[in-house]
Amino acid sequence: MIILRLALQSLQNRWLSALLTVLAIAFSVMLLLGVEKVRNGARDSFANTISGTDLIVGARSGSLQLLLYSVFRIGNATNNFTWKSYSEIAKHPDIAWIVPISLGDSHRGFRVLGTTSDYYRHYRFRGGNTLEVASGELGTDLFDAVIGWDVAARLGYQVGDRIVIGHGLGSVSFVEHDDKPFRVAGILAKTGTPVDRTVHVSLEAIEAIHVGWQSGASVPGESATAEEVRAMYLQPKAITAALVGLKSKLAIFRVQRQINEYRAEPLSAVLPGAALQELWGLVAIAETALAAVSAMVVATALLGMLTMILTALNERRREMAILRSVGARPATILGLLAAEAGFLTAAGVVTGTGMLYAALFLLRPVLDRQYGLNLSIAPPTAAEGMTLAAIVLAGFIAGLVPALLAYRRSLADGMTVRI
Amino acid sequence: MVDQTIQPELKNVPARPGTAQDIVRLSEVHFAWPGQRSFSLAIDHFSVSRGERLMLIGPSGGGKSTFLSLLSGILTPQRGTVEILGTDIARLSGAARDRFRSEHFGIIFQMFNLLPYGSVIDNVLLPLHFSRTRRDRARAGTTLEAEAARLLRKLGLEERLIRGLCAASLSVGQQQRVAAARALIGRPELIVADEPTSALDRGRQEGFLDLLFAEAETSGSTIIMVTHDETLGRHFSRVVHLSEVARSRREAA
């Protein structure tokens, strides 16, 4: 097709402005898709972190807060609740399993979670996956710790290393439980959840390192050595939260109500899914704003393309007149210009998508490590495909503006080639 | 009705008025630019016989380009008939008129004839994209590219320039030769040229016309050329002043 070849050569003749136009569209498309990817990635990361748990129990607080600190290690517990309440709830006939969680200490910026071996048995993520040990074992000693994949990777720990747990939650602890070091017994396989960034120890160990401590400081003369605490009775007095699995899903709301109305102590029981919905509601406004901004960036890029085509139109009047003189219909000229706009947009969309995947490929490990954001490199979804198609269509339609202008001019110019 | 006053000027081609020999016949044509009344052009009768080499002389701004646009169907008159090869193109639809032009016309502008980014050969082959008849004629017994190269060679373009990838690098004279080859390819019945030699110096003007006419003769094309330069008149079979056939009116808006 000589006419197509000439159209491409015409574009090639203006290659710099064409290239810049394509790049502008590409970046805008990359932004639009990137925001969507991060949004979905964040949602998936959150939604995949916990599954199979029917209720989360904690001291009375907002459901979102409880979910965030107990499962996502974001923020702090308002309060702990007593072991006595925990033991009574555990006896509830509808409850299949219950796992206690104790938080409050950290190791070099990673949170320390005290729990029981039931945690490894019942914790589920990403639709039913269980925690697996990558190296070492779960450990049975009081001062055994099981660390998440990211902890091991970032700090370079191996099975058998000694670690000291700091009191409180800063990345730099001024007060450390250095008299009772732990041994890394095992490293958990990568999960893509906050578990990767957690140091797991037993509930008793949490109790043990705090023997002789009051109000966040060790009281001189009352502290016990590691050997001494081993002989002690280390039943915890309080825990932060408990994950609950029920025998029947039908009982969820009944059990939730009973826990919420528990008389001895103010408690909250939340459904993880419902709390997540609350979170989505909260961030939806920000997400909408981001999507709107990136949509506007795309519109700006298309306007830039329009400007480029319109600017070139004047110097291309000769081209139009020549085409008309050899028998090109005005419709051909209209089609050429609209096709040029469509082609530029399509090239931008393809380039932008390619750039996004390249960026994803490069940044994925960093995002995963730094923010725990696990972005999947999957082909564009149907919705994304529709968005991309809509952008190309919008570009084509935008191209009709200069096309109609050229059409009208080519009618008015007649044989005269006005330059 | 045919205007008898033009016919005596015919020199080489004997023509019977109003016969099938007339390749072009305009009658009672009136044209004004749409939306503005300041300029109008009226042609009572004008005809051209097959094989003629007609020179149309008129001053700049005298409606020469408008006249050629009407003739080739780029513009349509408000009144009257524009018969080309027996077809009244003023009655055709826009698309049909464009197709008709691509089939039967070769057009050469004063300058800026070529798509500057296209190759020389592609520029010559351009009209064939729009006309099947001319494509078939050009392809008869050869390839399109070979035919384009043959015409360019005949018109005196150097061999290395024929294979040129960028028409913009040619000189004005060379560009006009390429434009002539484009007008001639596929042997259209009519070659219409709007001051094709005005950008050339005197010596080259004559050489260009000789080559153009020789090729037009071979392909049996009729030539209509407008110019403001009467000195080239001896190359033509008939010289007509635009003022004799057309009345143009220009009013202050």
Chai-1 contact restraints between the chains, C-beta under 6 A:
chainA,res_idxA,chainB,res_idxB,connection_type,confidence,min_distance_angstrom,max_distance_angstrom,comment,restraint_id
A,I2,B,D122,contact,1.0,0.0,6.0,A-B,restraint_1
A,I2,B,L125,contact,1.0,0.0,6.0,A-B,restraint_2
A,I2,B,H129,contact,1.0,0.0,6.0,A-B,restraint_3
A,I3,B,H129,contact,1.0,0.0,6.0,A-B,restraint_4
A,L6,B,L115,contact,1.0,0.0,6.0,A-B,restraint_5
A,L6,B,G118,contact,1.0,0.0,6.0,A-B,restraint_6
A,Q9,B,Y117,contact,1.0,0.0,6.0,A-B,restraint_7
A,Q9,B,G118,contact,1.0,0.0,6.0,A-B,restraint_8
A,S10,B,Y117,contact,1.0,0.0,6.0,A-B,restraint_9
A,N13,B,Y117,contact,1.0,0.0,6.0,A-B,restraint_10
A,R318,B,F112,contact,1.0,0.0,6.0,A-B,restraint_11
A,E319,B,L115,contact,1.0,0.0,6.0,A-B,restraint_12
A,S325,B,I107,contact,1.0,0.0,6.0,A-B,restraint_13
A,V326,B,L126,contact,1.0,0.0,6.0,A-B,restraint_14
A,V326,B,P127,contact,1.0,0.0,6.0,A-B,restraint_15
A,V326,B,F130,contact,1.0,0.0,6.0,A-B,restraint_16
A,G327,B,D98,contact,1.0,0.0,6.0,A-B,restraint_17
A,G327,B,R101,contact,1.0,0.0,6.0,A-B,restraint_18
A,G327,B,S102,contact,1.0,0.0,6.0,A-B,restraint_19
A,G327,B,F130,contact,1.0,0.0,6.0,A-B,restraint_20
A,R329,B,A95,contact,1.0,0.0,6.0,A-B,restraint_21
A,R329,B,D98,contact,1.0,0.0,6.0,A-B,restraint_22
A,G414,B,S69,contact,1.0,0.0,6.0,A-B,restraint_23
A,G414,B,I74,contact,1.0,0.0,6.0,A-B,restraint_24
A,G414,B,L75,contact,1.0,0.0,6.0,A-B,restraint_25
A,M415,B,S65,contact,1.0,0.0,6.0,A-B,restraint_26
A,M415,B,L68,contact,1.0,0.0,6.0,A-B,restraint_27
A,M415,B,S69,contact,1.0,0.0,6.0,A-B,restraint_28
A,M415,B,I74,contact,1.0,0.0,6.0,A-B,restraint_29
A,T416,B,S65,contact,1.0,0.0,6.0,A-B,restraint_30
A,V417,B,F109,contact,1.0,0.0,6.0,A-B,restraint_31
A,V417,B,F112,contact,1.0,0.0,6.0,A-B,restraint_32
